[in-house]
Amino acid sequence: MVAVAKFGLILREIRRQKGLTQEELAHKAGRSVDAVSQWERAINWPTLKTLVQLSEALEVPVRTFFDVPDAQKSDQRLQMDVEARLLLDSLPDNDLAVALEQLRALTKRR
């Protein structure tokens, strides 16, 4: 059940980062608002076909919903990881290089 709960958190965070309501995502993915709500609350699990539709509606690869290296991460850390991935994916190469340099500098401070 942990995977379903993490999927729901990731789905909700991606939807929010994309600036979509549950209603807008439901419309774009061809599903009901109730279905989106149930996925986000870990009550139900989408089919593979629906996962593909969600990834297309949100303009992210399907793997984004499952790319959780550490299942023990807090919900807050998971939300920040999702936001960071989306932001990094949106950067052009030269800006990504700058962001990487900044991250490297931050990790050296520890």
C-alpha positions in Angstrom: 0.0 0.0 0.0 3.0 2.3 0.4 3.5 2.4 -3.3 -0.1 3.5 -3.9 0.2 6.3 -1.2 3.5 7.5 -2.7 2.0 7.5 -6.1 -0.9 9.6 -4.9 1.4 12.2 -3.3 3.5 12.3 -6.5 0.5 12.7 -8.7 -0.9 15.5 -6.5 2.4 17.3 -6.4 2.9 17.1 -10.2 -0.6 18.3 -10.8 -0.1 21.3 -8.4 3.3 22.2 -9.9 1.6 22.2 -13.4 -1.1 24.6 -12.0 -4.0 22.2 -12.6 -7.0 21.5 -10.5 -8.3 18.0 -10.1 -11.1 18.9 -12.5 -8.7 20.1 -15.2 -6.5 17.0 -14.9 -9.5 14.8 -15.0 -10.7 16.5 -18.2 -7.2 16.4 -19.8 -6.8 12.7 -19.0 -10.4 11.7 -19.9 -11.2 10.5 -16.4 -13.6 11.6 -13.6 -12.7 14.1 -10.9 -13.7 11.4 -8.4 -11.1 9.0 -9.9 -8.3 11.7 -9.7 -9.3 12.3 -6.1 -9.2 8.6 -5.2 -5.7 8.2 -6.8 -4.4 11.2 -4.9 -5.8 9.9 -1.6 -4.5 6.4 -2.2 -7.9 4.9 -2.3 -7.6 3.5 -5.8 -4.9 2.7 -8.3 -5.0 3.7 -12.0 -4.7 1.2 -14.8 -1.6 1.2 -17.0 -3.6 2.8 -19.8 -4.7 5.5 -17.4 -1.1 6.1 -16.2 -0.1 6.7 -19.8 -3.0 9.2 -20.2 -2.0 10.9 -17.0 1.6 11.2 -18.1 0.5 12.7 -21.4 -1.9 15.1 -19.7 0.8 16.3 -17.2 3.6 16.2 -19.9 5.8 14.0 -17.8 7.2 10.5 -18.4 5.3 7.6 -16.7 8.4 6.8 -14.7 8.0 10.1 -12.9 5.2 8.6 -10.9 7.4 5.9 -9.5 10.8 7.4 -9.4 11.1 7.2 -5.6 14.6 5.9 -4.7 13.9 5.8 -0.9 10.4 4.6 0.1 11.1 5.8 3.6 11.2 9.4 2.6 8.9 11.8 4.4 5.9 13.1 2.5 7.5 16.6 2.6 10.8 15.3 1.2 9.0 13.4 -1.5 7.0 16.6 -2.5 10.3 18.6 -2.7 12.0 15.9 -4.8 9.1 15.9 -7.3 9.2 19.7 -7.5 13.0 19.7 -8.0 12.7 17.0 -10.7 10.1 19.0 -12.6 12.1 22.2 -12.3 15.3 20.6 -13.5 13.5 18.9 -16.4 12.2 22.3 -17.5 15.6 24.0 -17.7 17.6 24.4 -20.9 21.1 22.8 -20.8 23.0 26.0 -19.9 20.7 26.8 -17.0 20.8 23.2 -15.8 24.6 23.4 -15.7 24.4 26.5 -13.5 21.9 24.7 -11.2 24.2 21.7 -10.9 27.1 24.0 -9.9 24.9 25.6 -7.2 23.9 22.1 -5.9 27.5 21.0 -5.8 28.4 24.1 -3.9 25.6 23.4 -1.4 26.6 19.8 -0.8 30.2 20.9 -0.1 29.0 23.2 2.7 28.0 20.2 4.8 
